[in-house]
Amino acid sequence: MLEYHLVENLLTPAPDDAMAQIVNLRTYTDEEIAELMLKRGSLLTKADILAVLEVYRKL
């Protein structure tokens, strides 16, 4: 889940405009992503997941 809070949006003139600011930003490694997918019941193997992530990064 993405955690955020609202802050004043200084890019618009409207005084009631707000924008989301992310809190607790975390970066995941490919290994961590694969493990999380497997814990959620993915039918792919860890090797399959890592291969897809590798191809995705090369696009």
mmCIF file of the N, C-alpha and C atoms, coordinates in Angstrom:
data_MODEL
# 
_entry.id   MODEL 
# 
loop_
_atom_site.group_PDB 
_atom_site.id 
_atom_site.type_symbol 
_atom_site.label_atom_id 
_atom_site.label_alt_id 
_atom_site.label_comp_id 
_atom_site.label_asym_id 
_atom_site.label_entity_id 
_atom_site.label_seq_id 
_atom_site.pdbx_PDB_ins_code 
_atom_site.Cartn_x 
_atom_site.Cartn_y 
_atom_site.Cartn_z 
_atom_site.occupancy 
_atom_site.B_iso_or_equiv 
_atom_site.pdbx_formal_charge 
_atom_site.auth_seq_id 
_atom_site.auth_comp_id 
_atom_site.auth_asym_id 
_atom_site.auth_atom_id 
_atom_site.pdbx_PDB_model_num 
ATOM 1   N N  . MET A 1 1  ? 0.838  -1.168  0.000   1.00 0.00 ? 1  MET A N  1 
ATOM 2   C CA . MET A 1 1  ? 0.000  0.000   0.000   1.00 0.00 ? 1  MET A CA 1 
ATOM 3   C C  . MET A 1 1  ? 0.888  1.238   0.000   1.00 0.00 ? 1  MET A C  1 
ATOM 4   N N  . LEU A 1 2  ? 0.498  2.212   -0.768  1.00 0.00 ? 2  LEU A N  1 
ATOM 5   C CA . LEU A 1 2  ? 1.238  3.454   -0.865  1.00 0.00 ? 2  LEU A CA 1 
ATOM 6   C C  . LEU A 1 2  ? 0.732  4.419   0.197   1.00 0.00 ? 2  LEU A C  1 
ATOM 7   N N  . GLU A 1 3  ? 1.621  4.868   1.064   1.00 0.00 ? 3  GLU A N  1 
ATOM 8   C CA . GLU A 1 3  ? 1.245  5.825   2.102   1.00 0.00 ? 3  GLU A CA 1 
ATOM 9   C C  . GLU A 1 3  ? 1.556  7.233   1.616   1.00 0.00 ? 3  GLU A C  1 
ATOM 10  N N  . TYR A 1 4  ? 0.639  8.157   1.886   1.00 0.00 ? 4  TYR A N  1 
ATOM 11  C CA . TYR A 1 4  ? 0.832  9.544   1.470   1.00 0.00 ? 4  TYR A CA 1 
ATOM 12  C C  . TYR A 1 4  ? 0.062  10.475  2.401   1.00 0.00 ? 4  TYR A C  1 
ATOM 13  N N  . HIS A 1 5  ? 0.393  11.749  2.333   1.00 0.00 ? 5  HIS A N  1 
ATOM 14  C CA . HIS A 1 5  ? -0.414 12.766  2.984   1.00 0.00 ? 5  HIS A CA 1 
ATOM 15  C C  . HIS A 1 5  ? -0.559 13.939  2.017   1.00 0.00 ? 5  HIS A C  1 
ATOM 16  N N  . LEU A 1 6  ? -1.555 14.745  2.241   1.00 0.00 ? 6  LEU A N  1 
ATOM 17  C CA . LEU A 1 6  ? -1.829 15.858  1.337   1.00 0.00 ? 6  LEU A CA 1 
ATOM 18  C C  . LEU A 1 6  ? -1.108 17.110  1.799   1.00 0.00 ? 6  LEU A C  1 
ATOM 19  N N  . VAL A 1 7  ? -0.538 17.832  0.843   1.00 0.00 ? 7  VAL A N  1 
ATOM 20  C CA . VAL A 1 7  ? 0.137  19.102  1.110   1.00 0.00 ? 7  VAL A CA 1 
ATOM 21  C C  . VAL A 1 7  ? -0.392 20.138  0.131   1.00 0.00 ? 7  VAL A C  1 
ATOM 22  N N  . GLU A 1 8  ? -0.207 21.384  0.475   1.00 0.00 ? 8  GLU A N  1 
ATOM 23  C CA . GLU A 1 8  ? -0.663 22.469  -0.390  1.00 0.00 ? 8  GLU A CA 1 
ATOM 24  C C  . GLU A 1 8  ? 0.022  22.376  -1.754  1.00 0.00 ? 8  GLU A C  1 
ATOM 25  N N  . ASN A 1 9  ? -0.763 22.533  -2.815  1.00 0.00 ? 9  ASN A N  1 
ATOM 26  C CA . ASN A 1 9  ? -0.225 22.502  -4.173  1.00 0.00 ? 9  ASN A CA 1 
ATOM 27  C C  . ASN A 1 9  ? 0.157  23.917  -4.577  1.00 0.00 ? 9  ASN A C  1 
ATOM 28  N N  . LEU A 1 10 ? 1.437  24.195  -4.603  1.00 0.00 ? 10 LEU A N  1 
ATOM 29  C CA . LEU A 1 10 ? 1.932  25.539  -4.924  1.00 0.00 ? 10 LEU A CA 1 
ATOM 30  C C  . LEU A 1 10 ? 1.980  25.800  -6.428  1.00 0.00 ? 10 LEU A C  1 
ATOM 31  N N  . LEU A 1 11 ? 1.630  24.796  -7.242  1.00 0.00 ? 11 LEU A N  1 
ATOM 32  C CA . LEU A 1 11 ? 1.682  24.943  -8.695  1.00 0.00 ? 11 LEU A CA 1 
ATOM 33  C C  . LEU A 1 11 ? 0.398  25.534  -9.271  1.00 0.00 ? 11 LEU A C  1 
ATOM 34  N N  . THR A 1 12 ? -0.640 25.650  -8.459  1.00 0.00 ? 12 THR A N  1 
ATOM 35  C CA . THR A 1 12 ? -1.912 26.207  -8.937  1.00 0.00 ? 12 THR A CA 1 
ATOM 36  C C  . THR A 1 12 ? -2.288 27.399  -8.070  1.00 0.00 ? 12 THR A C  1 
ATOM 37  N N  . PRO A 1 13 ? -3.059 28.334  -8.618  1.00 0.00 ? 13 PRO A N  1 
ATOM 38  C CA . PRO A 1 13 ? -3.436 29.508  -7.842  1.00 0.00 ? 13 PRO A CA 1 
ATOM 39  C C  . PRO A 1 13 ? -4.561 29.248  -6.830  1.00 0.00 ? 13 PRO A C  1 
ATOM 40  N N  . ALA A 1 14 ? -5.286 28.165  -6.980  1.00 0.00 ? 14 ALA A N  1 
ATOM 41  C CA . ALA A 1 14 ? -6.414 27.885  -6.082  1.00 0.00 ? 14 ALA A CA 1 
ATOM 42  C C  . ALA A 1 14 ? -5.910 27.559  -4.678  1.00 0.00 ? 14 ALA A C  1 
ATOM 43  N N  . PRO A 1 15 ? -6.441 28.223  -3.670  1.00 0.00 ? 15 PRO A N  1 
ATOM 44  C CA . PRO A 1 15 ? -5.942 28.009  -2.308  1.00 0.00 ? 15 PRO A CA 1 
ATOM 45  C C  . PRO A 1 15 ? -6.321 26.650  -1.712  1.00 0.00 ? 15 PRO A C  1 
ATOM 46  N N  . ASP A 1 16 ? -7.331 25.997  -2.270  1.00 0.00 ? 16 ASP A N  1 
ATOM 47  C CA . ASP A 1 16 ? -7.762 24.722  -1.712  1.00 0.00 ? 16 ASP A CA 1 
ATOM 48  C C  . ASP A 1 16 ? -7.228 23.516  -2.484  1.00 0.00 ? 16 ASP A C  1 
ATOM 49  N N  . ASP A 1 17 ? -6.312 23.726  -3.426  1.00 0.00 ? 17 ASP A N  1 
ATOM 50  C CA . ASP A 1 17 ? -5.722 22.612  -4.166  1.00 0.00 ? 17 ASP A CA 1 
ATOM 51  C C  . ASP A 1 17 ? -4.662 21.925  -3.301  1.00 0.00 ? 17 ASP A C  1 
ATOM 52  N N  . ALA A 1 18 ? -4.608 20.612  -3.412  1.00 0.00 ? 18 ALA A N  1 
ATOM 53  C CA . ALA A 1 18 ? -3.619 19.843  -2.666  1.00 0.00 ? 18 ALA A CA 1 
ATOM 54  C C  . ALA A 1 18 ? -2.997 18.814  -3.594  1.00 0.00 ? 18 ALA A C  1 
ATOM 55  N N  . MET A 1 19 ? -1.862 18.281  -3.183  1.00 0.00 ? 19 MET A N  1 
ATOM 56  C CA . MET A 1 19 ? -1.222 17.204  -3.918  1.00 0.00 ? 19 MET A CA 1 
ATOM 57  C C  . MET A 1 19 ? -0.741 16.164  -2.918  1.00 0.00 ? 19 MET A C  1 
ATOM 58  N N  . ALA A 1 20 ? -0.590 14.939  -3.382  1.00 0.00 ? 20 ALA A N  1 
ATOM 59  C CA . ALA A 1 20 ? -0.155 13.864  -2.502  1.00 0.00 ? 20 ALA A CA 1 
ATOM 60  C C  . ALA A 1 20 ? 1.361  13.865  -2.392  1.00 0.00 ? 20 ALA A C  1 
ATOM 61  N N  . GLN A 1 21 ? 1.847  13.672  -1.181  1.00 0.00 ? 21 GLN A N  1 
ATOM 62  C CA . GLN A 1 21 ? 3.285  13.528  -0.961  1.00 0.00 ? 21 GLN A CA 1 
ATOM 63  C C  . GLN A 1 21 ? 3.503  12.148  -0.340  1.00 0.00 ? 21 GLN A C  1 
ATOM 64  N N  . ILE A 1 22 ? 4.338  11.342  -0.987  1.00 0.00 ? 22 ILE A N  1 
ATOM 65  C CA . ILE A 1 22 ? 4.572  9.969   -0.546  1.00 0.00 ? 22 ILE A CA 1 
ATOM 66  C C  . ILE A 1 22 ? 5.367  9.951   0.752   1.00 0.00 ? 22 ILE A C  1 
ATOM 67  N N  . VAL A 1 23 ? 4.951  9.055   1.647   1.00 0.00 ? 23 VAL A N  1 
ATOM 68  C CA . VAL A 1 23 ? 5.625  8.847   2.920   1.00 0.00 ? 23 VAL A CA 1 
ATOM 69  C C  . VAL A 1 23 ? 6.170  7.423   2.923   1.00 0.00 ? 23 VAL A C  1 
ATOM 70  N N  . ASN A 1 24 ? 7.320  7.200   3.495   1.00 0.00 ? 24 ASN A N  1 
ATOM 71  C CA . ASN A 1 24 ? 7.909  5.866   3.611   1.00 0.00 ? 24 ASN A CA 1 
ATOM 72  C C  . ASN A 1 24 ? 8.146  5.217   2.256   1.00 0.00 ? 24 ASN A C  1 
ATOM 73  N N  . LEU A 1 25 ? 8.773  5.917   1.354   1.00 0.00 ? 25 LEU A N  1 
ATOM 74  C CA . LEU A 1 25 ? 9.104  5.369   0.044   1.00 0.00 ? 25 LEU A CA 1 
ATOM 75  C C  . LEU A 1 25 ? 10.150 4.278   0.220   1.00 0.00 ? 25 LEU A C  1 
ATOM 76  N N  . ARG A 1 26 ? 9.917  3.115   -0.398  1.00 0.00 ? 26 ARG A N  1 
ATOM 77  C CA . ARG A 1 26 ? 10.835 1.986   -0.290  1.00 0.00 ? 26 ARG A CA 1 
ATOM 78  C C  . ARG A 1 26 ? 11.121 1.441   -1.674  1.00 0.00 ? 26 ARG A C  1 
ATOM 79  N N  . THR A 1 27 ? 12.339 1.011   -1.888  1.00 0.00 ? 27 THR A N  1 
ATOM 80  C CA . THR A 1 27 ? 12.748 0.399   -3.142  1.00 0.00 ? 27 THR A CA 1 
ATOM 81  C C  . THR A 1 27 ? 12.888 -1.102  -2.924  1.00 0.00 ? 27 THR A C  1 
ATOM 82  N N  . TYR A 1 28 ? 12.391 -1.889  -3.896  1.00 0.00 ? 28 TYR A N  1 
ATOM 83  C CA . TYR A 1 28 ? 12.482 -3.341  -3.821  1.00 0.00 ? 28 TYR A CA 1 
ATOM 84  C C  . TYR A 1 28 ? 13.447 -3.858  -4.879  1.00 0.00 ? 28 TYR A C  1 
ATOM 85  N N  . THR A 1 29 ? 14.238 -4.862  -4.526  1.00 0.00 ? 29 THR A N  1 
ATOM 86  C CA . THR A 1 29 ? 15.107 -5.514  -5.493  1.00 0.00 ? 29 THR A CA 1 
ATOM 87  C C  . THR A 1 29 ? 14.260 -6.491  -6.311  1.00 0.00 ? 29 THR A C  1 
ATOM 88  N N  . ASP A 1 30 ? 14.804 -6.953  -7.425  1.00 0.00 ? 30 ASP A N  1 
ATOM 89  C CA . ASP A 1 30 ? 14.104 -7.952  -8.235  1.00 0.00 ? 30 ASP A CA 1 
ATOM 90  C C  . ASP A 1 30 ? 13.839 -9.214  -7.418  1.00 0.00 ? 30 ASP A C  1 
ATOM 91  N N  . GLU A 1 31 ? 14.797 -9.619  -6.612  1.00 0.00 ? 31 GLU A N  1 
ATOM 92  C CA . GLU A 1 31 ? 14.631 -10.802 -5.765  1.00 0.00 ? 31 GLU A CA 1 
ATOM 93  C C  . GLU A 1 31 ? 13.459 -10.625 -4.801  1.00 0.00 ? 31 GLU A C  1 
ATOM 94  N N  . GLU A 1 32 ? 13.357 -9.444  -4.193  1.00 0.00 ? 32 GLU A N  1 
ATOM 95  C CA . GLU A 1 32 ? 12.253 -9.178  -3.263  1.00 0.00 ? 32 GLU A CA 1 
ATOM 96  C C  . GLU A 1 32 ? 10.906 -9.170  -3.979  1.00 0.00 ? 32 GLU A C  1 
ATOM 97  N N  . ILE A 1 33 ? 10.882 -8.596  -5.175  1.00 0.00 ? 33 ILE A N  1 
ATOM 98  C CA . ILE A 1 33 ? 9.647  -8.577  -5.966  1.00 0.00 ? 33 ILE A CA 1 
ATOM 99  C C  . ILE A 1 33 ? 9.222  -10.006 -6.283  1.00 0.00 ? 33 ILE A C  1 
ATOM 100 N N  . ALA A 1 34 ? 10.157 -10.831 -6.703  1.00 0.00 ? 34 ALA A N  1 
ATOM 101 C CA . ALA A 1 34 ? 9.852  -12.221 -7.030  1.00 0.00 ? 34 ALA A CA 1 
ATOM 102 C C  . ALA A 1 34 ? 9.330  -12.958 -5.812  1.00 0.00 ? 34 ALA A C  1 
ATOM 103 N N  . GLU A 1 35 ? 9.958  -12.764 -4.668  1.00 0.00 ? 35 GLU A N  1 
ATOM 104 C CA . GLU A 1 35 ? 9.513  -13.431 -3.441  1.00 0.00 ? 35 GLU A CA 1 
ATOM 105 C C  . GLU A 1 35 ? 8.103  -12.986 -3.043  1.00 0.00 ? 35 GLU A C  1 
ATOM 106 N N  . LEU A 1 36 ? 7.824  -11.696 -3.160  1.00 0.00 ? 36 LEU A N  1 
ATOM 107 C CA . LEU A 1 36 ? 6.482  -11.196 -2.839  1.00 0.00 ? 36 LEU A CA 1 
ATOM 108 C C  . LEU A 1 36 ? 5.435  -11.791 -3.774  1.00 0.00 ? 36 LEU A C  1 
ATOM 109 N N  . MET A 1 37 ? 5.773  -11.899 -5.049  1.00 0.00 ? 37 MET A N  1 
ATOM 110 C CA . MET A 1 37 ? 4.843  -12.495 -6.014  1.00 0.00 ? 37 MET A CA 1 
ATOM 111 C C  . MET A 1 37 ? 4.588  -13.965 -5.697  1.00 0.00 ? 37 MET A C  1 
ATOM 112 N N  . LEU A 1 38 ? 5.630  -14.685 -5.323  1.00 0.00 ? 38 LEU A N  1 
ATOM 113 C CA . LEU A 1 38 ? 5.479  -16.095 -4.998  1.00 0.00 ? 38 LEU A CA 1 
ATOM 114 C C  . LEU A 1 38 ? 4.641  -16.292 -3.735  1.00 0.00 ? 38 LEU A C  1 
ATOM 115 N N  . LYS A 1 39 ? 4.816  -15.415 -2.749  1.00 0.00 ? 39 LYS A N  1 
ATOM 116 C CA . LYS A 1 39 ? 4.020  -15.497 -1.519  1.00 0.00 ? 39 LYS A CA 1 
ATOM 117 C C  . LYS A 1 39 ? 2.542  -15.262 -1.787  1.00 0.00 ? 39 LYS A C  1 
ATOM 118 N N  . ARG A 1 40 ? 2.232  -14.506 -2.836  1.00 0.00 ? 40 ARG A N  1 
ATOM 119 C CA . ARG A 1 40 ? 0.831  -14.230 -3.179  1.00 0.00 ? 40 ARG A CA 1 
ATOM 120 C C  . ARG A 1 40 ? 0.236  -15.304 -4.086  1.00 0.00 ? 40 ARG A C  1 
ATOM 121 N N  . GLY A 1 41 ? 1.001  -16.347 -4.350  1.00 0.00 ? 41 GLY A N  1 
ATOM 122 C CA . GLY A 1 41 ? 0.467  -17.478 -5.086  1.00 0.00 ? 41 GLY A CA 1 
ATOM 123 C C  . GLY A 1 41 ? 0.683  -17.453 -6.583  1.00 0.00 ? 41 GLY A C  1 
ATOM 124 N N  . SER A 1 42 ? 1.707  -16.766 -7.051  1.00 0.00 ? 42 SER A N  1 
ATOM 125 C CA . SER A 1 42 ? 1.993  -16.748 -8.482  1.00 0.00 ? 42 SER A CA 1 
ATOM 126 C C  . SER A 1 42 ? 2.260  -18.159 -8.987  1.00 0.00 ? 42 SER A C  1 
ATOM 127 N N  . LEU A 1 43 ? 1.764  -18.466 -10.166 1.00 0.00 ? 43 LEU A N  1 
ATOM 128 C CA . LEU A 1 43 ? 2.012  -19.772 -10.783 1.00 0.00 ? 43 LEU A CA 1 
ATOM 129 C C  . LEU A 1 43 ? 3.350  -19.804 -11.517 1.00 0.00 ? 43 LEU A C  1 
ATOM 130 N N  . LEU A 1 44 ? 3.986  -18.661 -11.655 1.00 0.00 ? 44 LEU A N  1 
ATOM 131 C CA . LEU A 1 44 ? 5.302  -18.595 -12.296 1.00 0.00 ? 44 LEU A CA 1 
ATOM 132 C C  . LEU A 1 44 ? 6.377  -19.048 -11.317 1.00 0.00 ? 44 LEU A C  1 
ATOM 133 N N  . THR A 1 45 ? 7.498  -19.470 -11.859 1.00 0.00 ? 45 THR A N  1 
ATOM 134 C CA . THR A 1 45 ? 8.640  -19.786 -10.999 1.00 0.00 ? 45 THR A CA 1 
ATOM 135 C C  . THR A 1 45 ? 9.415  -18.496 -10.717 1.00 0.00 ? 45 THR A C  1 
ATOM 136 N N  . LYS A 1 46 ? 10.274 -18.562 -9.727  1.00 0.00 ? 46 LYS A N  1 
ATOM 137 C CA . LYS A 1 46 ? 11.102 -17.395 -9.412  1.00 0.00 ? 46 LYS A CA 1 
ATOM 138 C C  . LYS A 1 46 ? 11.973 -17.024 -10.612 1.00 0.00 ? 46 LYS A C  1 
ATOM 139 N N  . ALA A 1 47 ? 12.508 -18.034 -11.301 1.00 0.00 ? 47 ALA A N  1 
ATOM 140 C CA . ALA A 1 47 ? 13.338 -17.786 -12.484 1.00 0.00 ? 47 ALA A CA 1 
ATOM 141 C C  . ALA A 1 47 ? 12.532 -17.085 -13.575 1.00 0.00 ? 47 ALA A C  1 
ATOM 142 N N  . ASP A 1 48 ? 11.278 -17.488 -13.768 1.00 0.00 ? 48 ASP A N  1 
ATOM 143 C CA . ASP A 1 48 ? 10.416 -16.840 -14.764 1.00 0.00 ? 48 ASP A CA 1 
ATOM 144 C C  . ASP A 1 48 ? 10.202 -15.375 -14.423 1.00 0.00 ? 48 ASP A C  1 
ATOM 145 N N  . ILE A 1 49 ? 9.901  -15.107 -13.178 1.00 0.00 ? 49 ILE A N  1 
ATOM 146 C CA . ILE A 1 49 ? 9.649  -13.730 -12.733 1.00 0.00 ? 49 ILE A CA 1 
ATOM 147 C C  . ILE A 1 49 ? 10.886 -12.870 -12.949 1.00 0.00 ? 49 ILE A C  1 
ATOM 148 N N  . LEU A 1 50 ? 12.039 -13.381 -12.546 1.00 0.00 ? 50 LEU A N  1 
ATOM 149 C CA . LEU A 1 50 ? 13.285 -12.619 -12.702 1.00 0.00 ? 50 LEU A CA 1 
ATOM 150 C C  . LEU A 1 50 ? 13.605 -12.374 -14.177 1.00 0.00 ? 50 LEU A C  1 
ATOM 151 N N  . ALA A 1 51 ? 13.314 -13.342 -15.034 1.00 0.00 ? 51 ALA A N  1 
ATOM 152 C CA . ALA A 1 51 ? 13.552 -13.176 -16.466 1.00 0.00 ? 51 ALA A CA 1 
ATOM 153 C C  . ALA A 1 51 ? 12.650 -12.090 -17.045 1.00 0.00 ? 51 ALA A C  1 
ATOM 154 N N  . VAL A 1 52 ? 11.396 -12.081 -16.647 1.00 0.00 ? 52 VAL A N  1 
ATOM 155 C CA . VAL A 1 52 ? 10.463 -11.054 -17.127 1.00 0.00 ? 52 VAL A CA 1 
ATOM 156 C C  . VAL A 1 52 ? 10.915 -9.674  -16.664 1.00 0.00 ? 52 VAL A C  1 
ATOM 157 N N  . LEU A 1 53 ? 11.330 -9.547  -15.426 1.00 0.00 ? 53 LEU A N  1 
ATOM 158 C CA . LEU A 1 53 ? 11.801 -8.256  -14.920 1.00 0.00 ? 53 LEU A CA 1 
ATOM 159 C C  . LEU A 1 53 ? 13.038 -7.781  -15.672 1.00 0.00 ? 53 LEU A C  1 
ATOM 160 N N  . GLU A 1 54 ? 13.913 -8.701  -16.008 1.00 0.00 ? 54 GLU A N  1 
ATOM 161 C CA . GLU A 1 54 ? 15.120 -8.358  -16.765 1.00 0.00 ? 54 GLU A CA 1 
ATOM 162 C C  . GLU A 1 54 ? 14.763 -7.841  -18.163 1.00 0.00 ? 54 GLU A C  1 
ATOM 163 N N  . VAL A 1 55 ? 13.867 -8.541  -18.853 1.00 0.00 ? 55 VAL A N  1 
ATOM 164 C CA . VAL A 1 55 ? 13.444 -8.106  -20.190 1.00 0.00 ? 55 VAL A CA 1 
ATOM 165 C C  . VAL A 1 55 ? 12.748 -6.738  -20.106 1.00 0.00 ? 55 VAL A C  1 
ATOM 166 N N  . TYR A 1 56 ? 11.907 -6.552  -19.106 1.00 0.00 ? 56 TYR A N  1 
ATOM 167 C CA . TYR A 1 56 ? 11.198 -5.285  -18.915 1.00 0.00 ? 56 TYR A CA 1 
ATOM 168 C C  . TYR A 1 56 ? 12.188 -4.122  -18.775 1.00 0.00 ? 56 TYR A C  1 
ATOM 169 N N  . ARG A 1 57 ? 13.229 -4.310  -18.007 1.00 0.00 ? 57 ARG A N  1 
ATOM 170 C CA . ARG A 1 57 ? 14.207 -3.232  -17.776 1.00 0.00 ? 57 ARG A CA 1 
ATOM 171 C C  . ARG A 1 57 ? 14.987 -2.880  -19.051 1.00 0.00 ? 57 ARG A C  1 
ATOM 172 N N  . LYS A 1 58 ? 15.087 -3.824  -19.965 1.00 0.00 ? 58 LYS A N  1 
ATOM 173 C CA . LYS A 1 58 ? 15.838 -3.578  -21.199 1.00 0.00 ? 58 LYS A CA 1 
ATOM 174 C C  . LYS A 1 58 ? 15.013 -2.884  -22.279 1.00 0.00 ? 58 LYS A C  1 
ATOM 175 N N  . LEU A 1 59 ? 13.696 -2.737  -22.063 1.00 0.00 ? 59 LEU A N  1 
ATOM 176 C CA . LEU A 1 59 ? 12.849 -2.085  -23.064 1.00 0.00 ? 59 LEU A CA 1 
ATOM 177 C C  . LEU A 1 59 ? 13.109 -0.596  -23.138 1.00 0.00 ? 59 LEU A C  1 
# 
